Amino acid sequence: MTTGTLITVAPTGAESAKEQVPALPVTLDELLLTAKECEALGASVIHVHIRDDQARPTLDQGRLRETVAALRESTDLIVQLSSGGAVTDPEADRLAVLDAAPDMASCTMGTVNFGDDVFLNRWEFIVDLHTRMQERGILPEYEIFDLGHLTALQRLLDRHGLPHGGHVHVDFVMGVPGGMPGTTATLVAAQQMLRDLPAGTTFSATGVGRSTIAVLLASLSTGGHLRVGMEDTVTYAKGRPVESNMQLVARAVGFAQLAQRPPLTTTEARQLLFR
C-alpha cells in the first residue's frame, strides 16, 4: 500500500455555471489564487479547465498556454489539462490541448452517458490522444467512468505501448449519472481489475456529488489517491454549499492524515508519477 497520498484538485470543470456557484474560480487570477492556496494545504496536482470572459468553458489555445505558464510561474504544482473540455467540444480542439505542453493531460477511456448528455470518446480519438502524448512526453491520466473502460485501457496499452516514462496512472470518476456508481463495492471491484494492468499502476478516485465522502474513504483504504474540487462537488454537506476549493482539499488532507497516509509533496508526486 502506498504510504503517502497524491491529492489532485479539480477547481473548475465545465459543468457548473458561475451564476449558480459564485465561488467557482473562472478567471486566471481566481485560478492562480486557488492553486496557491490548495498547494499550501497539500495538493500536488491541479486538473485544469478554463473559461472565457463570459465564464463559459473554452479550449482557446492562447488562454491554455497562458494558464499553463502562469501556474508554472506561481506554483510547483503538476499541471494537468483536461482533454475532455465540455461534452460539445470537437475532437480537434480537444487534441490541440496538448499544444499547450502541460505536464499531464486526461485521456478518457470510452464513451459514457453524462447526465442528459453523451461524453463521446471514439476509439480512434483515444488512440490519437494516447500516441500524441507518448511523442510529446506528456503523462496521461486515464479517466475511467465505467468498469469496461479498464478493459479498453488494457487493449490500448497492449496495442500501442506504455505512456512516456512507462508509468500508468488512472483516475476512477465515480457517481456521474450514466457511469459507475460512487460506492465502496464498485471501487473495490475497479481496484481489483488493475491487476490486469502493468505492475506499479497507480490510481486516484473522484467521487462526484453525494458520493464524495464514500469514494474518498474507500480510495484511502485500498491504497488509492484522491481527486477533489469544485469540478466534482459544489455541496460540502446537505444544505451547505462549498465555500472554496481549499475547503475540499483541507478535508481530503485531514482524512489522508487520519489514514496515516499524509499528502505527497510536489517533489514526491513527481517521483511517483514520472519515475
ABEGO torsion letter per residue (X at the ends): XBABBBBBBBAAEAABBAAABAABBABAAAAAAAAAAAAAAGBABBBBBBBBAAGBBBABAAAAAAAAAAAAAABABBBBBBAAEBAABBAAAAAAAAAAGBABBBBBAEBBBBEABBBBBBAAAAAAAAAAAAAAGBBBBBBBABAAAAAAAAAAAAAAEBBBGGBBBBBBBBGBBGBBBBBAAAAAAAAAAAAABBBGBBBBBBBBEAAAAAAAAAAAAAGBBBBBEAAABABABBGBBBABAAAAAAAAAAAAAAAGBBBBBAAAAAAAAAX
